Amino acid sequence: MAIVRECATAQHIINDTNRGFSAAVNHAVRVANGEFVLLLNPDAYLEPDYVSSLVSAMDGFGMATGKLLQADSGFVDSKGIRMTRSGRHFDIGQGSRESGVGSRRPEKTSDSDTRHPTPDTQEVFGVSGAAAMYRATFITDVTVGGEFLDEDFFAFREDADVAWRGRLFGWKAIYVPEAVAHHVRTVTPEKRRALSAVINMHGVKNRFLLRLKNEGLYLALRNAPFELTRDLIVILATLTIERSSLPALTWLWKNRRRIMEKRRAIQSRRRISDRDLAGWFV
């Protein structure tokens, strides 16, 4: 905060209430200038060349991330987002020293152009919102209903949502290993029982909201055995063990028309088929 206040060119925006991560980001994005926008969590810290390394690697990409390390252990926190056929998404390599699971090498556009500056740079499905770089043109293109990040995602999964939407619209994401940041992550699946009831409720809600908006028929059918099994586990747990998350199911029903309106807006603009995206869901 002190650094922001001391910077003559910085604009400090303070909301009167907690509007959620997505709404706060959208507010800032609307007044931002420049070719690139960096989202940075307050518990994430960048090494000096993080921004310049991402910018230099973003030719042909709308989203970028570096190597996020867990601040307390030095193990990998995130090298991008990977999707699963069960409807979950995970941070690539989390908890390991190195991992390339869930990523692809960027395709060559010519014999002399590999579209990435180092051999270790990889294309990924999406990027973690903890320290994400986006092109301004990407933000403009994927904005739906005046919202870059969907404000129905009050907390969590908004980065996976915008990555999926970006993919549908033809955009790609890149992981740049020489860009390094450190993240003090406090929310992980194994810590679920220690989280507040409200946060867990949003986690349940967003699981279904993510797919209701973005998943086409082909992927829904292809992933059904895995997704429906996981859905049944989530619903049974909500009905028995974690009844505080029942409002998530109520919210989805009450807001079904708005969700379907968002879905129609997204699906009507998609440029990439589910068949082309299926390889990312493993």
URLIN-V143070 format. One record per pair of residues at least 12 apart in sequence whose ideal C-beta (glycine too) atoms are under 8 Angstrom apart, sorted by the first residue. I is the first residue (numbers start at 1). J is the second residue. D is the distance in whole Angstrom. If there is no record, write none. Layout:
BEGIN
I/J/D  I/J/D
END
This chain:
BEGIN
11/31/6  13/27/6  13/28/6  13/31/7  15/27/7  19/151/8  20/151/6  20/153/8  20/154/4  20/155/6  21/129/7  21/149/7  21/153/8  21/154/7  21/155/6  21/158/6  22/147/7  22/149/4  22/150/6  22/151/5  22/152/8  22/153/5  22/154/7  22/158/5  23/149/8  23/151/5  25/39/6  25/129/8  25/148/7  25/149/5  26/147/6  26/148/5  26/149/6  26/151/7  29/139/6  29/148/5  32/136/8  34/136/7  35/135/7  35/136/6  36/54/8  36/55/6  36/58/7  36/133/6  36/134/7  36/135/6  36/136/7  37/133/7  37/134/5  37/135/8  37/136/6  37/139/6  38/51/6  38/54/8  38/131/7  38/132/7  38/133/5  38/134/8  39/129/5  39/130/8  39/131/7  39/132/5  39/133/8  39/134/7  40/130/8  40/131/5  41/129/7  41/130/5  41/131/7  41/183/7  43/71/8  43/130/8  43/183/6  43/184/4  43/185/8  43/186/7  44/68/7  44/130/5  44/131/5  44/181/6  44/182/7  44/183/5  44/184/8  45/71/7  45/181/6  45/182/5  45/183/8  46/131/7  46/180/8  46/181/5  47/179/8  47/180/5  47/181/7  47/182/8  49/178/7  49/179/7  50/66/5  50/131/7  50/179/5  50/180/7  50/181/5  51/133/7  51/179/8  53/66/6  53/176/5  53/178/5  53/179/4  54/66/6  54/133/4  54/176/6  54/179/5  55/133/7  56/117/6  57/116/6  57/117/5  57/121/6  57/174/6  57/176/5  57/179/8  58/133/7  58/135/7  58/174/7  59/115/6  60/106/8  60/109/7  60/115/5  60/172/7  61/115/8  61/123/8  61/135/8  61/171/8  61/172/5  61/173/6  61/174/4  62/134/6  62/135/5  62/137/7  62/138/3  62/141/8  62/142/8  62/166/6  62/171/4  62/172/7  62/173/7  63/126/6  63/127/5  63/132/7  63/133/7  63/134/6  63/135/8  63/138/7  63/163/6  63/166/6  63/171/7  63/172/7  63/173/4  63/174/7  64/127/6  64/132/7  64/133/4  64/134/8  64/173/7  64/174/5  64/175/8  64/176/6  64/179/8  65/78/7  65/79/7  65/80/5  65/124/7  65/127/4  65/128/6  65/131/7  65/132/6  65/133/7  65/173/7  65/174/8  65/175/6  65/176/7  65/179/8  66/131/7  66/175/8  66/176/5  66/177/7  66/178/7  66/179/3  66/180/6  66/181/6  67/79/6  67/175/8  67/176/8  67/177/5  67/178/8  67/179/7  67/180/5  67/181/7  68/91/8  68/128/6  68/130/6  68/131/6  68/181/5  68/182/7  68/183/5  69/180/7  69/181/7  69/182/5  69/183/7  70/95/8  70/182/8  70/183/7  70/184/8  70/185/6  71/182/4  71/183/6  71/184/5  72/184/7  75/94/8  75/95/6  75/96/6  75/97/6  76/92/8  76/93/4  76/94/6  76/95/7  76/96/5  76/97/7  76/98/7  76/99/7  77/91/7  77/94/6  77/128/8  77/130/8  77/183/5  77/185/6  78/91/4  78/92/7  78/93/7  78/94/6  78/128/4  78/130/7  78/183/7  79/91/7  79/92/4  79/93/5  79/99/7  79/100/8  79/103/7  79/122/8  79/124/7  79/175/5  79/177/7  80/92/5  80/102/7  80/103/6  80/122/8  80/124/3  80/125/7  80/126/7  80/127/6  80/128/7  80/173/6  80/175/5  81/102/8  81/124/7  81/125/5  81/126/4  81/127/6  81/128/6  81/159/7  81/160/6  81/163/6  81/173/8  82/101/7  82/102/3  82/103/7  82/124/7  82/125/6  82/280/8  82/282/8  83/102/8  83/125/5  83/160/8  83/164/8  83/280/5  83/281/5  83/282/8  84/226/7  84/281/7  84/282/7  85/222/7  85/223/4  85/226/4  85/227/7  85/281/5  85/282/7  86/223/8  86/226/4  86/227/6  86/229/7  86/230/4  87/207/6  87/210/8  87/211/6  87/223/7  87/226/7  87/227/4  87/230/6  87/231/7  88/207/8  88/230/7  89/125/8  89/126/8  89/157/7  89/160/4  89/210/8  90/102/8  91/128/6  92/124/6  92/175/7  100/122/6  102/124/7  102/125/7  102/280/8  102/282/7  103/122/4  103/123/7  103/124/5  103/175/6  104/122/6  104/123/5  104/124/8  105/122/6  105/123/7  106/121/7  106/122/7  106/123/4  106/172/8  106/174/7  107/123/8  116/174/7  117/176/8  118/176/8  118/177/7  118/178/6  120/177/5  120/178/8  121/174/6  121/175/7  121/176/5  121/177/7  122/174/7  122/175/5  123/172/6  123/173/7  123/174/6  123/175/8  124/173/5  124/174/7  124/175/5  125/163/6  125/164/8  125/167/7  125/173/6  125/280/5  126/159/6  126/160/6  126/162/7  126/163/2  126/164/7  126/166/7  126/167/7  126/173/5  127/159/7  127/163/7  127/173/5  127/175/8  128/159/6  129/158/6  129/159/4  130/181/8  130/183/5  130/185/8  131/181/5  131/183/7  132/159/7  138/166/6  138/171/6  141/169/6  141/171/7  142/162/6  142/165/5  142/166/5  142/169/6  142/171/7  144/165/7  144/262/6  144/265/5  144/266/6  145/262/7  145/265/7  148/162/7  149/161/7  149/162/6  150/162/7  150/209/8  150/213/7  150/262/7  152/209/6  152/255/7  152/258/8  152/259/8  152/262/8  153/202/8  153/206/5  153/209/7  154/202/5  155/199/6  155/202/5  156/187/7  156/199/7  156/202/6  156/203/6  156/206/6  157/203/8  157/206/4  157/207/7  157/209/8  157/210/6  158/206/8  160/210/6  161/206/8  161/209/8  161/210/5  161/213/7  161/214/7  164/210/7  164/214/4  165/213/8  165/214/6  165/266/6  167/272/6  167/277/6  167/280/7  168/214/6  168/266/6  168/267/8  168/269/8  168/270/4  168/271/7  168/272/6  168/277/8  169/269/6  169/270/7  169/271/6  169/272/7  170/271/4  170/272/6  187/199/7  197/244/4  197/245/7  200/242/6  200/244/7  200/245/5  201/244/7  201/245/5  201/247/6  201/248/5  202/248/7  203/245/8  204/234/6  204/238/6  204/242/8  204/245/4  204/248/4  204/249/8  205/248/4  205/249/8  205/251/6  205/252/6  207/234/6  208/231/8  208/248/8  208/252/6  209/252/7  209/259/7  211/227/7  212/252/8  212/259/5  212/260/8  212/263/6  213/259/7  213/262/5  213/263/5  213/266/6  214/263/8  214/266/6  215/274/8  216/267/7  216/270/8  216/273/8  216/274/4  217/274/7  218/273/7  218/274/4  218/275/6  218/278/7  219/274/4  219/277/7  219/278/6  219/281/7  222/274/8  222/278/6  222/281/8  223/281/6  235/249/7
END
